[in-house]
Amino acid sequence: MVLLLPNLLSLYTMNTILKNFLSALRRFKMATLLNILGLSIAFAAFMIIFMQLDYDWNFDKFHKNSDCIYRAEITFDGGAQAILSRPYAERFIHSSPHILAGALTSPGPGNTTKAVMIEENGVKNSYKEKTMVVYPEYTAVFAFNMFEGQDSAMHEPNTVLIPLSMARKWFGSQSAIGKQLKISYENYTIGGVYHDFPSNSVVENSIYCPMNPEENINSWGNSSYSLYIRVDAPENSEHLFENFKKNFDSSTVEANNQWIDELNLRLTPLADVHFTTDTTYDSTPKASKQTLLVLFAIAFIIIIIAGINFTNFSTALTPIRIKGINTQKILGASERTLRLSLLTEAVSISFISYLLSLVLVYLFSLSSLSASVNADLSLASHPVIAGATAFIALITGFLAGLYPTFYTTSFSPALVLKGSFGLSPKGRLLRNVLICIQFIASFSLIIGAIFMYLQNYYMQNTPLGYDKDEVIVTDINGAIQDKKEAFANQLKSFAAIEDVTYAETLLSSSDQYMGWGRSFRDGQIQYQCLPVDISFLKVMGVEIEEGRDFREGDDKNRHGVYVFNQKARNDYQLELGDRIDSAEIIGFMPDVKFASFRTEMTPMAFFVWGTQNWGRRPTYAYIKVKAGANLRAAMQYTRETLHDFDPEYPYDVRFFDIVMQQLYEKELKLSSLITLFSLIAVFISIVGVFGLVVFESEYRKKEIGIRKVLGSSTNEILILFNKIYFRISCVCFVIAVPIAYASIIKWLESFAYKTPLYWWVFLIAFVMITIITIITVTFQNWKTANLNPVESIKNDG
């Protein structure tokens, strides 16, 4: 019996503490629920951020022998380019026995979404699918996990590989091997079906087509291909280019070989390609390590803020719990037992919040907000992250409950009976410091989120030098390319459509476009070239500063004609009438922003093909809608007209605004994520304020009652409470501004064109958080300030 007494006492102690806690919860129901919700949201945000971090940090690391795979890049002063010529790549692939396999891909306009037509049992179906033109050895560099067929199938002419997801979509459970399909009107046979690759890879789930063995095989000046190699061991990659250059004989090249001798290659490990941002003509998905570190920091900041709230709230409950705890001491409970019970309680609440966060992650994955995250958000795909978050929840509960537990059990009965701890200077200072940390984080995140929004708005709405509003764009195929005039005339017969023009590229859809290097005045010039129709500049509203626009007859010129931008004119001292490879410069235009805002303005020209040129096949139509006309009606008529010309082809018809959104999709996703997590941080911080206000209003009732008796009005009492938090807000804002400013400056370095750092953004952040705080403080204190002062004084006593 004597041995059982300590255990019974311990159980009694825990039961009494639990009753006291539940009593406190009933008294502060709203604050308690908000704190649990804040913890749950923090754990959910933590898991979502780490799912995205896992997606990026492990990009391409799942490949077999991933540490032996490299991408070859040509380097030059200030950067590199991810493309090189086919004959140069061929020489490099065969230059060393350490290179076990090498394969080219064609990352240019040919590797876009293409029309795929399949006929089954007399029924024709059309799809738009991603295609990649590659060396058959591509599957020797990257291991394809085949579902059926062989990964070597591309060695057979016109034989393709498709992903399992595509095979299921097209053929259901039937075997896809041997099935016929048309890709842009060329016939192919399916030779293999591979299991889909994870989305975090440069290897896309595309249709893989074999490259024509004769394509540009001797074109040393045509840099249009990306080269991936697999070596026998990572350490053997270090001297590959050095040995290649030492043994390369440029005299065997049937071209002007001086520039070939000056080329330099670097080999970028596959795992680093995702983070390589100094390369041009690089179509692989990108992420910034700096951005990932920011997200990493935000994840822990949110957890810390939520933990601080929990600590504040637990500390705030001390005055009404301490009498019960003191009773247990008198009955013989040890401090060790009391502290263990209180810590167990804190950890339990934190773990319950974690369980609720699992539900929140699931709901987030079903919502439209999930589009801002690239990663798979299913918890089953991330057991390590879910388990690690559970551990962090336990640690958060332990650490957040540690201080209140020891502090609550450390007071003498005399102080407890006075009930003065809650408003003691030391207790108030602790709570204010913790709230300051929350406010600093909230100010910094809100300022960052606003500037990210402004940068995205700037990129999408800054004048580009051409008309992008009220424009419809669509890809076109041979049925329209051969009947451009008839197609344009039919569209213009609709009252809402003003004009139609054509081009080989889609403006503002990429960081770079087709680059040309040409001989000019005993030297070489480099510029980006965009072939267009003779009506393009007029329809798109591009101004001519000197010379003339394209006109009828220019397309009958033998060599073609140029209109250059001012950047090219100034860099190369171009003049009207100059000829580049016999093509005449007929005009100069302003520096229109034809590419993304991530890149600096470069020399560029619009070009109309001549009769002797190898081009002349536009791939896009631009339809200009009349100002004030019904855009939706014009879109519908465009679709109907396209169907009239080719009812089977799956045209991609869009408003030009959509092109801009797709160009900055990465930035928009990041901005959405930062904004979301900033709002979460603000919410959790306000929850902390709410909890403290509940505490202070409860334990200053007597003071408020006395002030009312002495003549203070309700407004004066509310101002008294708000002054405290306004001062805290001001101090935190002063600390947060330089932190946010430095962070934004660093982030904007990745853009060539930047939004100004407006002073009013900082003011908006201050006003926003301060107003929310004042509303929270006023809402909670209104009831207390309007209580009968006699009742307040009597109840407090």
C-alpha positions in Angstrom: 0.0 0.0 0.0 2.8 2.3 0.9 4.5 1.6 -2.5 1.3 2.4 -4.4 0.8 5.7 -2.7 3.4 7.7 -4.8 1.8 6.3 -8.0 -1.7 7.1 -6.9 -0.6 10.5 -5.9 1.0 11.0 -9.3 -2.2 9.9 -11.1 -4.2 12.2 -8.8 -1.8 15.1 -9.6 -2.0 14.5 -13.3 -5.8 14.3 -13.1 -6.1 17.5 -11.1 -3.7 19.3 -13.5 -5.8 18.1 -16.4 -9.0 19.4 -14.8 -7.3 22.7 -14.1 -6.1 22.9 -17.7 -9.6 22.1 -19.1 -11.0 24.7 -16.8 -8.5 27.2 -18.3 -9.4 26.1 -21.8 -13.1 26.7 -21.1 -12.3 30.2 -19.9 -10.1 31.0 -22.9 -11.8 28.8 -25.5 -11.2 31.0 -28.5 -7.6 31.7 -27.7 -6.9 28.0 -27.2 -8.6 26.9 -30.4 -6.7 29.5 -32.3 -3.3 28.4 -30.8 -4.0 24.8 -31.8 -5.1 25.9 -35.3 -1.9 28.1 -35.5 0.3 25.1 -34.6 -1.6 22.9 -37.1 -1.2 25.4 -39.9 2.5 25.8 -39.1 3.1 22.0 -39.2 1.2 21.8 -42.5 3.1 24.6 -44.0 6.4 23.0 -42.9 5.5 19.8 -44.6 4.4 21.5 -47.8 7.6 23.6 -48.0 9.8 20.5 -47.4 7.9 18.6 -50.1 8.9 21.3 -52.5 12.5 21.4 -51.2 12.7 17.6 -51.6 11.5 18.0 -55.2 14.2 20.5 -56.1 17.1 19.2 -54.0 16.7 15.7 -55.4 16.2 16.9 -59.0 17.6 14.1 -61.3 19.3 12.3 -58.4 17.2 9.2 -58.9 18.8 8.2 -62.2 21.0 5.2 -62.3 24.6 6.4 -62.3 23.4 10.0 -62.0 26.8 11.0 -60.7 28.4 9.9 -64.0 26.0 11.9 -66.2 27.0 15.4 -67.4 25.8 18.1 -69.8 28.4 19.7 -72.1 28.2 23.5 -72.3 30.1 26.0 -74.4 31.6 28.7 -72.1 32.5 32.3 -72.9 33.1 35.5 -71.0 30.1 36.1 -68.7 28.4 32.8 -69.0 27.7 29.7 -71.1 25.3 28.3 -73.7 23.7 24.9 -73.4 23.8 24.2 -77.2 26.6 23.2 -79.6 26.9 21.9 -83.1 26.3 18.3 -84.0 29.7 17.6 -85.6 31.6 19.2 -82.7 29.5 17.1 -80.2 30.2 13.9 -82.3 34.0 14.5 -82.1 33.8 15.0 -78.4 31.7 11.9 -77.7 34.2 9.7 -79.5 37.3 11.5 -78.0 37.8 9.3 -75.0 37.1 5.7 -73.8 35.9 7.1 -70.5 32.8 8.4 -72.3 30.6 5.3 -72.3 27.7 7.0 -74.1 26.8 10.3 -75.5 23.5 11.6 -76.9 22.2 14.8 -78.5 18.8 16.3 -78.0 17.3 19.1 -80.0 16.0 21.7 -77.5 14.9 24.2 -80.1 11.5 24.9 -81.7 11.3 21.3 -82.9 10.9 20.0 -79.4 7.6 21.6 -78.6 4.2 20.2 -78.1 3.2 18.6 -81.4 0.1 17.3 -83.0 -0.2 13.5 -82.7 -2.9 11.6 -84.7 -3.9 8.0 -84.1 -6.4 6.0 -86.1 -7.9 3.0 -84.3 -10.7 1.0 -85.9 -11.5 3.7 -88.4 -11.7 6.4 -85.7 -9.2 9.2 -85.8 -8.1 10.9 -82.5 -5.9 14.0 -82.3 -3.7 15.0 -79.3 -1.1 17.6 -78.4 1.9 15.9 -76.8 5.4 16.8 -76.0 8.0 15.3 -78.3 11.8 15.1 -78.1 14.1 14.4 -81.0 17.2 12.6 -79.7 20.0 10.2 -80.5 19.0 6.6 -80.1 21.9 6.4 -77.5 19.8 8.7 -75.3 18.6 5.5 -73.5 22.2 4.5 -72.9 22.9 7.8 -71.1 19.6 7.8 -69.1 18.3 4.4 -68.0 14.7 3.9 -69.2 12.6 1.4 -67.1 10.7 -0.3 -69.9 7.2 -1.5 -69.4 7.1 -3.3 -72.8 9.4 -3.3 -75.8 13.1 -2.4 -75.9 14.8 0.8 -75.0 17.0 0.3 -78.1 13.9 0.5 -80.4 14.9 4.0 -81.7 17.8 2.5 -83.6 15.1 1.4 -86.1 14.0 4.2 -88.5 10.8 6.1 -87.5 10.4 4.1 -84.3 9.5 5.9 -81.1 9.3 5.4 -77.3 6.3 6.7 -75.4 5.6 6.9 -71.6 3.2 4.4 -70.0 0.8 7.3 -69.0 0.4 8.2 -72.7 0.0 4.5 -73.8 -2.8 4.1 -71.2 -4.5 7.3 -72.4 -4.4 6.3 -76.0 -4.9 2.5 -76.0 -6.1 1.6 -72.5 -4.9 -1.8 -71.4 -4.0 -2.9 -74.9 -0.4 -3.3 -75.9 1.0 -0.2 -77.6 3.9 -2.0 -79.4 3.6 -1.8 -83.1 0.8 0.8 -83.1 1.0 3.5 -85.7 0.8 7.2 -85.2 1.4 10.4 -87.1 3.5 13.2 -85.5 3.1 16.4 -87.6 2.0 14.3 -90.5 5.0 11.9 -90.4 4.4 8.2 -89.8 5.9 6.5 -86.8 5.7 3.1 -85.1 5.7 2.6 -81.3 8.7 0.4 -80.5 8.7 0.7 -76.7 6.7 1.9 -73.6 8.7 3.2 -70.6 7.5 3.8 -67.1 7.0 7.5 -66.4 9.9 9.4 -65.0 9.4 11.5 -61.9 8.6 15.1 -62.8 11.8 16.4 -61.1 14.0 15.5 -64.0 15.4 16.9 -67.3 14.1 13.7 -68.9 10.5 14.5 -69.7 7.7 12.0 -70.2 7.6 12.7 -73.9 7.4 10.9 -77.2 11.1 10.2 -78.1 11.8 10.2 -81.8 15.2 9.2 -83.3 17.2 12.0 -84.9 17.8 11.9 -88.6 21.3 10.5 -89.1 22.1 13.1 -91.7 20.6 16.1 -90.0 23.3 18.9 -89.8 26.0 16.3 -89.6 28.5 18.6 -91.2 27.1 22.0 -90.0 29.8 23.2 -87.6 28.1 26.6 -87.4 24.7 25.3 -86.5 24.6 25.2 -82.7 21.2 23.7 -82.0 21.8 20.7 -79.8 22.2 19.8 -76.2 24.8 17.1 -75.4 24.6 14.7 -72.5 27.3 12.1 -71.8 27.8 9.2 -69.3 31.3 8.5 -68.1 32.7 5.4 -66.4 33.6 7.3 -63.2 33.0 10.9 -62.0 36.7 11.6 -61.4 37.4 10.8 -65.1 35.3 13.7 -66.3 37.8 16.3 -65.0 40.3 16.2 -68.0 38.0 15.1 -70.8 37.9 18.5 -72.6 41.5 19.2 -72.0 42.5 15.9 -73.7 39.9 16.5 -76.4 41.3 19.9 -77.2 44.9 18.7 -77.2 44.1 16.1 -79.8 41.5 17.9 -81.9 42.7 18.7 -85.4 40.7 21.7 -86.6 42.3 21.5 -90.1 40.0 18.6 -90.9 37.0 20.8 -90.4 35.4 21.9 -93.7 34.6 25.3 -92.4 36.2 28.5 -91.1 38.0 26.8 -88.2 39.5 29.7 -86.3 36.5 30.1 -84.0 36.3 26.3 -83.4 39.8 26.4 -81.9 38.7 29.1 -79.5 35.7 27.1 -78.1 35.8 25.9 -74.5 33.6 23.3 -72.9 32.6 22.7 -69.4 30.9 19.6 -68.0 28.0 20.3 -65.6 27.0 17.3 -63.4 23.4 16.3 -64.0 22.4 17.1 -60.4 23.6 20.7 -60.9 21.9 21.4 -64.2 18.7 22.3 -62.4 20.5 25.0 -60.5 22.7 26.3 -63.4 21.4 29.7 -64.2 24.2 31.3 -66.2 23.5 29.4 -69.4 21.6 30.7 -72.4 19.5 28.5 -74.7 18.7 26.2 -71.7 15.2 24.8 -71.7 15.5 22.6 -68.6 13.5 23.4 -65.5 15.3 25.8 -63.1 15.4 26.5 -59.4 17.6 28.9 -57.4 19.5 27.5 -54.4 19.0 31.0 -52.9 15.3 30.7 -53.2 15.3 27.2 -51.7 17.2 28.5 -48.7 14.6 31.3 -48.3 11.9 28.6 -48.3 13.9 26.5 -45.8 14.2 29.6 -43.5 10.5 30.4 -43.9 9.5 26.8 -42.9 11.4 27.1 -39.6 10.3 30.7 -39.0 6.7 29.6 -39.1 7.4 26.7 -36.7 9.3 29.1 -34.4 6.4 31.7 -34.5 3.9 29.0 -33.7 6.1 27.6 -30.9 6.4 31.1 -29.4 2.6 31.5 -29.5 2.3 28.2 -27.7 4.9 29.3 -25.1 3.1 32.6 -24.6 -0.3 31.0 -24.2 1.0 28.4 -21.7 2.6 31.2 -19.8 -0.5 33.3 -19.9 -2.5 30.4 -18.3 -0.1 30.4 -15.3 -2.1 32.7 -13.0 -5.2 30.6 -13.0 -3.4 27.2 -13.0 -0.8 28.0 -10.3 -3.2 27.8 -7.4 -4.1 24.3 -8.4 -0.5 23.4 -8.8 0.3 24.8 -5.4 -2.5 22.7 -3.9 -0.8 19.6 -5.3 2.5 20.7 -3.7 0.8 20.9 -0.3 -0.6 17.5 -0.8 2.9 16.1 -1.4 3.3 16.1 -5.2 7.0 16.5 -6.2 8.1 19.2 -8.6 9.4 16.5 -10.9 6.0 14.9 -11.1 4.2 18.2 -11.7 6.7 19.2 -14.4 6.4 15.8 -16.1 2.6 16.2 -16.2 2.7 19.7 -17.6 5.3 18.7 -20.2 3.3 15.7 -21.2 0.3 18.0 -21.6 2.2 20.4 -23.9 3.6 17.6 -26.0 0.2 16.0 -26.4 -1.4 19.3 -27.6 1.4 19.7 -30.1 1.0 16.2 -31.4 -2.7 16.6 -31.7 -2.0 19.7 -33.7 0.3 17.6 -35.9 -2.4 15.1 -36.6 -4.7 17.9 -37.6 -2.0 19.3 -39.9 -2.1 16.0 -41.9 -5.7 16.7 -42.7 -4.8 20.3 -43.7 -2.0 19.0 -46.1 -4.5 16.6 -47.7 -7.1 19.4 -48.1 -4.4 21.7 -49.6 -3.5 19.0 -52.1 -7.1 19.0 -53.3 -7.4 22.8 -53.6 -6.4 25.2 -56.4 -3.5 26.4 -54.1 -1.7 23.2 -54.8 -0.9 24.5 -58.3 1.8 26.8 -56.7 3.8 23.7 -55.7 5.6 21.4 -58.2 6.0 18.5 -55.8 3.6 15.6 -55.3 1.7 16.5 -52.1 0.5 13.0 -51.2 1.7 12.1 -47.7 2.3 8.5 -48.9 5.0 9.8 -51.2 6.8 11.6 -48.4 6.9 9.3 -45.3 10.2 10.7 -44.2 8.9 14.3 -44.2 5.7 13.3 -42.4 7.7 11.4 -39.8 10.3 14.2 -39.4 7.4 16.7 -38.9 5.9 14.4 -36.2 9.3 14.4 -34.4 9.5 18.2 -34.8 5.9 18.5 -33.4 7.0 16.5 -30.3 10.2 18.7 -29.9 8.1 21.9 -30.4 5.7 20.8 -27.7 8.6 19.9 -25.4 10.5 23.2 -25.9 7.4 25.4 -26.0 6.2 23.8 -22.7 9.6 23.7 -21.0 9.8 27.3 -19.9 6.2 27.6 -18.7 6.5 24.3 -16.9 9.5 25.2 -14.9 8.3 28.8 -14.3 4.9 27.7 -13.2 6.2 25.3 -10.6 8.9 27.6 -9.2 6.8 30.1 -7.3 6.3 30.2 -3.5 2.8 30.0 -2.2 2.9 33.6 -1.1 3.4 34.9 -4.6 0.8 32.5 -5.9 -1.8 33.6 -3.5 -1.2 37.2 -4.5 -1.7 36.2 -8.1 0.7 38.8 -9.3 2.9 36.8 -11.7 0.8 37.4 -14.7 1.4 41.1 -14.7 4.9 41.1 -13.2 7.5 43.0 -15.2 9.6 39.9 -15.9 6.5 38.0 -17.2 5.4 41.0 -19.4 8.9 41.5 -20.8 9.2 37.8 -21.8 5.9 37.9 -23.6 6.7 41.2 -25.4 10.1 39.9 -26.6 8.4 36.7 -28.0 5.7 38.8 -29.8 8.5 41.0 -31.2 10.1 38.0 -32.9 6.8 37.2 -34.5 6.2 40.7 -35.7 9.7 41.1 -37.3 9.1 37.9 -39.2 5.7 39.0 -40.4 6.8 42.4 -41.5 9.7 40.9 -43.4 7.6 38.3 -45.2 4.8 40.7 -46.1 7.3 43.2 -47.6 8.9 40.4 -49.6 5.6 39.1 -50.8 4.5 42.6 -52.0 7.7 43.2 -53.9 7.5 39.8 -55.6 4.0 40.7 -56.7 5.2 44.0 -58.0 8.0 42.3 -59.9 5.6 39.9 -61.5 3.2 42.7 -62.3 6.0 44.8 -63.8 7.1 41.9 -66.1 3.6 41.3 -67.3 2.4 44.8 -67.7 5.4 47.0 -68.7 5.1 48.2 -72.3 7.1 45.9 -74.5 7.3 48.0 -77.7 4.5 46.1 -79.5 0.8 45.6 -79.0 0.1 42.6 -76.8 -3.4 43.5 -75.8 -6.4 42.2 -77.7 -4.3 39.6 -79.6 -5.1 36.0 -80.2 -2.3 33.6 -81.1 -2.5 30.0 -82.5 -0.1 27.5 -83.8 -0.7 26.6 -87.5 0.1 23.5 -89.6 0.5 22.8 -93.3 -3.2 23.2 -94.0 -2.9 26.9 -93.2 0.7 27.5 -94.1 -0.2 26.6 -97.7 -3.3 28.9 -97.6 -2.2 31.8 -95.5 -4.0 34.4 -97.5 -7.3 32.5 -97.6 -7.1 31.9 -93.9 -6.4 35.6 -93.1 -9.2 36.7 -95.4 -11.7 34.4 -93.8 -10.8 35.6 -90.3 -10.9 39.3 -91.4 -14.5 38.8 -92.7 -15.5 38.6 -89.0 -16.4 42.1 -87.8 -14.4 41.9 -84.6 -11.1 40.9 -86.2 -8.9 43.7 -87.5 -5.9 41.9 -89.1 -3.8 38.7 -89.2 -0.1 38.1 -89.5 2.4 35.3 -89.1 5.8 34.5 -87.6 8.0 31.5 -86.9 8.2 32.3 -83.2 6.0 33.4 -80.4 7.1 36.7 -78.9 7.7 36.9 -75.2 7.5 33.1 -74.7 11.2 32.4 -74.1 14.4 33.8 -72.6 16.3 33.4 -76.0 15.4 32.9 -79.6 17.3 31.6 -82.7 20.8 33.0 -82.6 22.7 33.8 -85.8 26.4 34.5 -86.2 27.3 36.2 -89.4 30.4 37.8 -91.0 30.2 41.6 -91.2 33.0 44.1 -92.0 35.8 41.6 -91.4 34.4 40.4 -88.2 31.7 38.3 -86.6 28.4 39.6 -85.2 25.9 37.7 -83.1 22.2 38.5 -82.9 18.9 36.8 -82.3 16.7 36.5 -85.4 12.9 36.3 -85.5 11.6 35.5 -89.0 8.2 37.1 -89.6 5.6 37.9 -92.3 5.8 41.2 -94.2 2.8 42.5 -92.3 4.0 41.6 -88.8 5.4 44.9 -87.6 2.3 46.8 -88.8 -0.2 44.4 -87.2 1.8 44.2 -83.9 2.3 48.0 -83.7 6.1 47.9 -83.8 7.4 51.4 -84.5 10.1 52.1 -87.1 12.5 54.8 -86.0 14.6 55.0 -89.1 14.2 53.5 -92.6 11.1 51.7 -93.5 8.8 48.8 -92.5 8.6 45.5 -94.5 6.4 45.8 -97.6 5.1 43.8 -100.5 7.9 42.5 -102.6 10.4 42.0 -99.7 9.5 38.3 -99.6 10.3 38.1 -103.3 13.8 39.5 -102.6 16.4 36.9 -103.2 18.3 37.1 -99.9 15.7 38.6 -97.5 15.7 41.8 -95.5 16.2 42.9 -91.9 14.8 45.4 -89.4 17.3 45.6 -86.5 16.8 47.0 -83.0 18.8 49.9 -81.6 21.0 47.6 -79.4 22.3 45.9 -82.5 22.8 49.2 -84.3 24.8 50.6 -81.5 26.9 47.5 -80.8 27.9 46.8 -84.4 27.6 50.3 -85.9 25.0 49.2 -88.4 23.7 51.5 -91.0 20.7 51.6 -93.4 21.6 49.8 -96.6 24.3 47.6 -95.0 24.1 44.0 -96.1 24.7 40.9 -93.9 25.2 37.8 -96.1 23.6 39.8 -98.9 20.5 40.5 -96.9 19.8 44.2 -96.7 19.1 46.2 -93.5 16.0 48.3 -94.4 15.1 49.8 -91.0 15.8 50.3 -87.3 13.2 50.0 -84.5 13.3 50.7 -80.8 14.5 48.0 -78.4 11.3 46.0 -78.2 11.2 43.5 -75.3 10.9 40.4 -77.4 12.2 37.9 -74.7 11.7 37.6 -71.0 12.7 40.2 -68.4 15.2 37.7 -66.9 17.6 38.6 -69.7 19.3 41.8 -70.8 18.4 43.4 -74.1 20.5 41.8 -76.9 21.1 42.6 -80.6 18.0 41.3 -82.4 16.3 41.6 -85.8 13.0 40.8 -87.4 13.7 39.1 -90.8 11.6 38.4 -93.9 12.9 35.3 -95.7 14.0 35.7 -99.3 13.4 33.3 -102.2 16.8 31.7 -101.7 16.6 31.2 -98.0 15.9 27.9 -96.3 13.0 29.0 -94.1 9.7 30.6 -95.1 7.3 28.3 -93.0 5.6 30.3 -90.2 4.4 28.3 -87.3 2.2 30.9 -85.5 -0.6 33.2 -86.5 -1.3 36.4 -84.7 -4.9 37.6 -84.9 -5.5 41.3 -83.9 -8.9 42.0 -82.5 -10.5 45.4 -82.9 -10.5 47.7 -79.8 -13.7 47.3 -77.8 -14.8 44.2 -79.7 -16.0 41.0 -78.1 -12.8 39.0 -77.5 -14.6 35.8 -76.7 -16.6 35.9 -79.9 -13.4 36.5 -81.9 -11.8 33.6 -80.1 -14.7 31.3 -81.0 -14.7 32.4 -84.6 -11.0 31.8 -84.8 -11.5 28.2 -83.5 -14.3 27.6 -86.1 -12.1 28.9 -88.9 -9.2 26.7 -87.9 -11.6 23.7 -87.8 -12.8 24.6 -91.4 -9.2 24.4 -92.7 -8.3 21.2 -90.8 -10.9 19.6 -88.6 -8.5 16.9 -87.2 -5.6 19.1 -86.1 -5.7 20.1 -82.3 -4.8 23.8 -82.6 -3.6 25.6 -79.5 -5.5 28.9 -79.5 -4.8 31.4 -76.7 -5.0 35.0 -75.8 -1.5 36.6 -75.8 -1.8 37.3 -72.1 -1.7 33.6 -71.4 1.7 33.4 -73.2 3.0 36.0 -70.7 1.6 34.1 -67.7 3.3 30.9 -68.9 6.6 32.6 -69.4 6.7 33.7 -65.8 5.0 30.6 -64.3 8.0 29.9 -62.1 8.0 33.4 -60.6 4.2 33.4 -60.2 4.4 30.1 -58.3 7.1 31.4 -56.0 5.3 34.6 -55.4 2.1 32.7 -54.6 4.0 30.4 -52.1 5.7 33.3 -50.4 2.5 35.2 -50.2 0.7 32.2 -48.7 3.3 31.6 -46.1 3.5 35.3 -45.3 -0.2 35.3 -44.6 0.2 32.2 -42.5 3.0 33.9 -40.5 0.8 37.0 -40.0 -2.2 34.9 -38.9 -0.1 33.0 -36.4 1.4 36.2 -35.1 -2.1 37.7 -34.7 -3.2 34.6 -32.9 -0.3 35.3 -30.5 -1.5 38.8 -30.0 -5.0 37.6 -29.4 -3.9 35.2 -26.8 -1.9 37.9 -24.9 -4.8 40.3 -25.2 -7.2 37.7 -23.7 -4.8 37.2 -20.8 -4.2 40.9 -20.1 -7.9 41.9 -20.4 -8.8 39.0 -18.0 -6.2 39.9 -15.4 -6.5 43.7 -15.6 -10.2 43.7 -15.0 -9.8 45.3 -11.6 -7.5 48.0 -13.0 -10.0 48.7 -15.8 -12.9 48.8 -13.3 -11.0 51.3 -11.1 -10.2 53.5 -14.2 -13.9 53.4 -15.2 -14.9 54.5 -11.6 -12.3 57.3 -11.8 -13.9 58.6 -15.1 -12.1 56.8 -17.9 -14.2 56.2 -21.0 -14.3 53.0 -23.0 -12.3 54.7 -25.8 -9.6 55.7 -23.4 -9.3 52.2 -22.1 -9.0 50.8 -25.6 -6.4 53.3 -26.5 -4.5 52.3 -23.3 -4.3 48.7 -24.5 -3.6 49.5 -28.1 -0.6 51.8 -27.2 1.3 48.8 -25.9 1.0 46.9 -29.1 1.5 49.9 -31.3 4.9 50.6 -29.7 5.9 47.0 -30.1 4.8 47.1 -33.8 6.9 50.3 -34.4 10.0 48.8 -32.9 9.6 45.6 -34.8 9.0 47.4 -38.1 12.3 49.4 -37.7 14.2 46.1 -37.2 12.4 44.3 -40.0 12.9 46.9 -42.8 16.7 46.5 -43.3 16.2 42.7 -43.2 13.5 42.7 -45.8 15.3 45.3 -48.0 18.5 43.3 -48.1 16.6 40.1 -49.0 14.6 41.8 -51.8 17.8 43.3 -53.3 19.4 39.9 -53.4 16.3 38.3 -55.0 16.0 40.9 -57.7 19.6 40.2 -58.8 18.2 37.3 -60.9 16.3 39.8 -63.2 17.7 42.0 -65.8 14.8 44.4 -65.4 13.6 45.2 -61.9 10.6 46.9 -60.3 11.6 50.0 -58.3 12.0 49.7 -54.6 9.0 51.8 -53.7 9.0 53.3 -50.2 5.2 53.0 -49.9 5.5 49.2 -49.9 7.2 49.3 -46.5 4.4 51.7 -45.3 1.7 49.4 -46.5 3.2 46.4 -44.6 3.4 48.5 -41.5 -0.2 49.8 -41.8 -1.5 46.4 -42.7 -0.1 44.5 -39.7 -0.7 47.4 -37.3 -4.4 47.8 -38.3 -4.9 44.0 -38.0 -3.3 44.1 -34.6 -5.4 47.1 -33.5 -8.6 45.4 -34.6 -7.7 42.3 -32.8 -6.8 44.2 -29.6 -10.0 46.3 -29.8 -12.3 43.4 -30.5 -11.1 41.4 -27.6 -11.0 44.3 -25.1 -14.3 45.9 -26.1 -16.3 43.5 -23.8 -14.0 44.0 -20.9 -13.9 47.8 -21.3 -17.8 47.9 -21.2 -18.2 45.6 -18.1 -19.9 47.1 -15.0 -16.8 48.4 -13.0 -18.4 47.3 -9.8 -18.6 43.7 -11.1 -15.0 43.9 -12.3 -13.7 45.0 -9.0 -15.8 42.6 -7.0 -15.0 39.5 -9.2 -11.3 40.3 -9.2 -11.3 40.4 -5.5 
